[in-house]
C-alpha cells in the first residue's frame, strides 16, 4: 500500500509541475492579484462615498403627488427596519414633504441625486416625530436611513 501512495503522489506532483511550466502564448502581463484587490477596494470605497438614487423612473412616476395636498413619508418608530411609505415620489417645486418616524432609531440622510439636496442629516428625534422638508427647485433627491441603507431608502423627484 505504501508503494501505491508513493506512486499516486509522484503522478500528482508531475501533473502540477507540468501545468505550472506549460507555455503561454499570451504576451500580456498578468495583473497581480494584490493590485486587483486594491482596485476593487477603491471602487467599493468610491461607491460608498457617492450613493445613487435607488428609485426607478417607473417607481417615481407611480408615486405622483403633483396634484398637491399633504405628503407624508412615514417609517416605523421601533428598531425593526421597514421601507418608508411613499418612498419614491414626484412632487412640484415648492412642495413640503413630512418625514415621520423615529429619527433616533432610523437616522435620515441625503443619498444621491442632485445637489444641493434639501434632505438634511437628522439623527435625533424631532418634535412629534415629524420633520418637514421643502423642495424648492427641480431635481431628484435621494434619502436613506443611515443604519439600514439597503432596506430603507427613497427619492423625491421635483418637477416645475
N, C-alpha and C positions, 0 to 999 in steps of 0.2 A: 504494500500500500504506500510506503514511503517513496518508492520509485515513481509511482503514478502521480503523486502530488508534486514531486520534483519536475517531472515531465510537463505537467499542466502549468506549473509556474514558469517554466522555461518558454513554453509556447506563448503564454500570455505576455511575458516580457518582450518577446520578439515582436509581437503584434504592436505593442505600444511604441517600441523603438522605431519600427517601420513607419508607423503613422506619423511620428514626430519628425522623421527625416525625409518624408515624402516631398518631392519637388512641388513648387507652387509657381505657376506662370504669372500670377498677379504681381505686377511691379508696384502697385500702390502700397505704401507703407501702412501697416495696421495702426489703428488708433489705440493707444494704450488704454487699458480698462480704467485706470485711475483717472485719466483725463475725461473719459466718457462719463464717469460718475460725477466729476466736478461740474461738467456742463449741465448734466441733469439737475444737480442741486441748485445751480444758478438759475436755471429756468423755473424750477419749483419756487425758489425764493422770489423771483420776479412776479410769478403768478400770484403768490400770496400777498405781495405788496399792491398789486393792481387788480382788485376784484372786478368782475364783469357783471353786468345786469343779467340775472338768471331768468327773467321772464321773456317769453317769446312774443313776437308781434301778434300772434293769434290770441294769446292769453291777455295781452294788453288791450286788444280790440274788444274782447269778450267782457272785460271789466270797464265798460263805457259809462262814466259818470259825468259826461259833458253837459247833461241837462240840468245840472245844479243840484241843490239840496245838500243835506248833511252827509258827509262821507266819513266813515269810521273804519279804521284798520285795527281790529281787536286781536289780542293774544291773551293766553291764559295767565292767571296770576300765580299759579303754582310752579313748581320746579320742572314738571313734565313738559318737554318742548312739543308744541304743535305748530303747524303752519299758521301764519297770520290769516285772518279772514280778509277777503278782498285784497289779496296780496299783490295782484297785478292789475293796475287800474289806469284809466285815461281820464284826465280832467282838463278843464280850461284854465288858462293862465289867470292867476289871481285867486285860485281856489284854496281854501284852507281844509286840510285833512287832519282828522283827530286820530292819534295813535292812543289806544287804551290798553292797559295791562300793567304788569309788574316790571318796571324797568330795572329793578334791582335783580330780579330773577332772570330777566331777558334783556340785557343792555342793548340799546339801539345804536346803530352806527351807519353812516353812509357807506354804500358799497357799489362802486362803479357808476358808469353813466357819465352824463355831462357835469361840468364844473363851472361855477361853484354849485355844490349840491346843498340845497336848503335843509336837508335832513341833518340834525345835529347828532353828536355823540352824547348819549344820555345813559348813565349807569346808576342813577339813584331814583327812587320812586318819586313820582310827581303828585301834586295835589289832585285828589280824586282819581289817581292812576290815569291821568289824561295829559297828553302833550299835543298842542295844536301847532301844525306846521303849514305855513303859507308858501305856495309855489308860484312865485311872481312871473317867471318867464318860461317860454317853451323849452323843452328838452326831455330827456329821460333820466330819471334819478333813482338809482338803486339804493336799497337799505337791507339790513340783516341784523340778526341777533348775534352779538359778539361771541356768546357761548355756544350757540348752535347754528353756525352759518350755513350748514348743508341742509338743515331742516326748516329753518325759519328765515325766509328771505322774501323780497318782493321788489317792486318798482312802481314808480308813478311816472306815467308819460303825460307831459303837459303840452297841450296844443293851443294855438292862438284863439 
